[in-house]
Every structure is written in C-alpha cells, then in structure tokens.
Amino acid sequence: MSNLPLYHVVYQTVYDSIASGKLPIGTKIPSEKELGEKFHVSRITVKTGLNMLVEQGLIKRRRGSGTFVLNTPSQAKSSKEHGTIGVIISGLSDSYGKNLLITICDECDRKGYSVMLKISHEDQQLERKYLKELLDEHVKGILILPVQKEFYNELLVSLLFSDFPVVIIDRKLKNIRSTVVGVDNVGAAKEAANFLFSHGHRRIALLTQSNMHNSAIIDRIIGLRESYALNGVLLDQSLWIENLISDYSEQSGSAEIEADVSAIMEKLNNHPDITCLLSLDNHCATLAIEALRRMRKTIPEDCSLFSFDTPKNIIASNNVSHIAQQEELIAQNSVQALLATVEGEEAVPNEIVVPTLLEDLGTVKDLSDQRGSR
C-alpha cells in the first residue's frame, strides 16, 4: 500500500479490519486523533479516508459518541439504501433548476440515498404541505429552494431552529441561522454592471418582477447600485421596469405575459436612448426578446441584452450573454452539506458560496469607442 495516497491507506486498513471481522458490527473504531497518530497523518487525511467508508455504508458517525461499524462490505452492497432525502424546489425550468435537480438525484443515488421530490410552484401553502408530508415520511433530511415570498414558511423556520438536517438552496434567510448553498449575487451583479460599463453602456433598463422578494434578486439590485456608485455612473431608475407580473410558469400568450411585453415595449418607445436591457432572471430575458422582436429591433445592433442565467425555452434565445450559476456545483455542495449532518457530523450553519461565470455570447454591443455613448 506504500504507493497509495495516505488517506487511502487509512481507508484500506480500516476496511480490511471490518472485512476480516477484526472490527465487528457495532464496534467503535479508533478516533480520528488516534488513527492520525497511528499512521502519522493529519486528522483531515484520516477524515477523508473515513468519509469513503461512510459513503460505502460501512461505518456511521454518531454525534457525541464516536464512529461505529455499521455493515460488513457484503452487507453494505446488499443494503446500500441509507434512507430518503426530501427535496422541495419552488420551480423548474431548462434555464435554472433542471441541471440542479438532476445532479441532486445523481449525488444522492451515488451515496446510497433515494430522493422524494416535491415542486411547490411558488406556492407557500404547497411548500408548507410538502414539508409536512416529507416529515411524515420520516425523510433523513431536506434540501429546499424556498418560494419567493417576503415572509418565510413558519414550518421551515421551526425546522431550522431544531436539529433536523435542512439545507437551503439559492436563498439567504435574513436573521435566521441556516446552512445555505448559493452564489455571491452582489458580486455577480457588480461583474455584470462592470461588463456593461466597459462596453460603453450607460442608459440601461433593468427588468424584474414586482413579486420578487427573494434574497438573490435583492442582492443583485444591491450589487448593481454599488457598481454604479463605484464607477461614477449616474443611476437613472426611471429606466427600470420593476413591476413585471408574469413568471416562468405562464403560458405563452397569457394576459400576464402580454401585459409585461407591452410594458417593455412602452418603456423602449418612451426612452429611445436605452442601449441595453439587463434582466435579473431568465424569464424577464425571454420577455425582452419577445418585446424586441415585436418592435422589429435586432440584438445587439438595435438594443443589447444581458441576463442572469439565459433563457433556453425559445429556440432563438439560447445565446444571451449572461451570468451563469454553476448548478451542478451548487447541487453537489448542497448534498454534501446535508449528508454530513444526516450522517452524524455536528451541524454548523454556514454559507457555502459557489462561483458564477460571466459568459459573453455576443448580445452586448460595444459602444465604448462611439462618441456620446457615455
């Protein structure tokens, strides 16, 4: 085993002791400190090796008691299923949510857990109902992307104040200690604004919905304001459209979508000096594309477009320059954080930040060398 990584030496030694019966089921294995001293390695190295055994279902950590043998290798293979993880997603689209959910399911399956999925459709009553149903099903823990409301579900809040394993995805719950996995929306918004400023845009119309009360949208607006101030750019909020009423669940041609498209067209007609539409989510970008199409304006020649995430439900809109959230990394970190608590590690609420990516796909025109663009 001399050529193996040190953590694998720890793993293989403990594995062999369990397989041979030297460490029978129920036996408490030596502590991380003791194993570190035995193998002359750090506790982090020991922990990495033991985590491999946890993932295989061979050992289990018990908070305050230690780590015990759970199964032999043959038993672990025949009874891989550790339990069920509850997942509640507020909404699902190709633009955001689909890859997140696929990766959550894949990660849970890989670690021996099944998934019970609920989609709340931005309905807080449904969210509350599904939380209760998952608890009644005795799930081991819950991953939740909460609905976009100003006030949080009281059942969710009560769970966060208990010892029940819960991880919040993509939302920060103000004044409530919780484990949150998401992105730095303030920093991402600054990066987006700086990108537009560097391309000479100053007359920028922001697009968002009136019912958006989640922390992600609020942080994006904060980041934009900070970037305007830092760059010395005058912020003209009269260009902003903050009262859009439709969402991704609306059918094309609905009264809400028609009203929103008309609102964007009216703003562009009243302010012909607008050079760029900045959408705070992919749905608003879809509305912007339709508004520009009806006005016979081309992107980016007549008007530039930048978005947070990119709409993928319209054939012609797959190339919008945007801030991309790495859904797979968000999902992987969310599952890892939840299962660490489920499997016995002490829950320490914290914020796990996954980097965003700015993808320039050609929908922002460079005005920086044009006189009067500023």
Buried (B, 14 or more C-beta within 10 A) or exposed (E): EEEEEBBBBBBBBBBEBBEEEEBEEEBEBBEBEEBBEEBEBEEEBBBBBBBBBBBBBBBBBEEEEEBBBBBBBEEBEEEBEBEBBBBBBBBBBBBBBBBBBEBBBBBBEEBBBBBBBBBBBBBBEBBBBBBEBBBEEEBBBBBBBBBBBEEBBEBBBEBBEEEBBBBBBBBBBEEBEBBBBBBBBBBBBBBBBBBBBEBBBBBBBBBBBEBBEBBBBBBBBBBBBBBBEEEEBEBBEEBBBBEBBBBBEBEEEEEBBBEBBEBBBEBBEEEEEBBBBBBBBBBBBBBBBBBBBEBEBEBBEEBBBBBBBBBBBBEEBEEBBBBBBBBBBBBBBBBBBBBBBBBBBEBEEEEBBBEBEBEEEEBBBEBEEEEEBE
